[in-house]
Amino acid sequence: MSSKNLDQLYRQVIMDHYKTPRNKGTLDNDSVNIEMNNPTCGDRIQLTLQVEEGIVKDAKFDGEGCSISMASASMMTQAVKGKDVDTALQLSHIFSDMMLGKEYDDTIDLGDIEALQGVSQFPARIKCATLAWKAMEKGVQSEGKS
């Protein structure tokens, strides 16, 4: 597949997650609630996680922001649901490396998340893409301390 066609496919995946976000909403009960924002561009996210026995049982987000931040939040919640906390954190580190243009472990199937790799070419947008991931890291790390 040519790089032009791949870029178009990636744009379509990002827009699909933006227009039809997965796991949008909030969780009740004993969920961890994390609110973060990116003051540079106005992205705001509220992430709720249900973590039980070291497993991310459920993840939902709400908020507002650009297509990249909201699509990334949708993709992240899909990626971490059902995973153990260590795997969720590993995915976050891989995603961060990908955003920074660093070498990353490409043996792990990132699924739709790979559509965001082009963001690394736009430094001003990296914070948009990583906002939900930073919130998830904060949430699972705070859960481990409770």
Rosetta blueprint (number, residue, H / E / L):
1 M L
2 S L
3 S H
4 K H
5 N H
6 L H
7 D H
8 Q H
9 L H
10 Y H
11 R H
12 Q H
13 V H
14 I H
15 M H
16 D H
17 H H
18 Y H
19 K H
20 T L
21 P L
22 R L
23 N L
24 K E
25 G L
26 T L
27 L L
28 D L
29 N L
30 D L
31 S L
32 V E
33 N E
34 I E
35 E E
36 M E
37 N E
38 N E
39 P L
40 T L
41 C L
42 G L
43 D E
44 R E
45 I E
46 Q E
47 L E
48 T E
49 L E
50 Q E
51 V E
52 E E
53 E L
54 G L
55 I E
56 V E
57 K E
58 D E
59 A E
60 K E
61 F E
62 D E
63 G E
64 E E
65 G L
66 C L
67 S H
68 I H
69 S H
70 M H
71 A H
72 S H
73 A H
74 S H
75 M H
76 M H
77 T H
78 Q H
79 A H
80 V H
81 K L
82 G L
83 K L
84 D E
85 V H
86 D H
87 T H
88 A H
89 L H
90 Q H
91 L H
92 S H
93 H H
94 I H
95 F H
96 S H
97 D H
98 M H
99 M H
100 L L
101 G L
102 K L
103 E L
104 Y L
105 D L
106 D L
107 T L
108 I L
109 D L
110 L L
111 G H
112 D H
113 I H
114 E H
115 A H
116 L H
117 Q H
118 G H
119 V H
120 S H
121 Q H
122 F L
123 P H
124 A H
125 R H
126 I H
127 K H
128 C H
129 A H
130 T H
131 L H
132 A H
133 W H
134 K H
135 A H
136 M H
137 E H
138 K H
139 G H
140 V H
141 Q H
142 S H
143 E H
144 G H
145 K H
146 S L
